[in-house]
Amino acid sequence: MNNTPETDVAIKAQAQWRRPFISYTMDGITWDGPVVDLCRRLERERDEARQQIDDYRERHDLLPISWEL
């Protein structure tokens, strides 16, 4: 199970436009291109950083941060 839902949604949207960074197969789309790997890694790192910030703020009794823009 992938833990990168935002990247997965973006890949599916790009696949409809036939963008070149996604590899195509006869059965559909493969999700292992270098750009896709980078996007997934960055999304996971961002989520981990957010978790660390939230933990720090909780330990020091600071106001929560809203991550929704």
Secondary structure, DSSP 8 states (H G I E B T S, - for coil): --S-HHHHHHHHHHHHHT-TTSEEETTEEES--HHHHHHHHHHHHHHHHHHHHHHHHHHTT--------
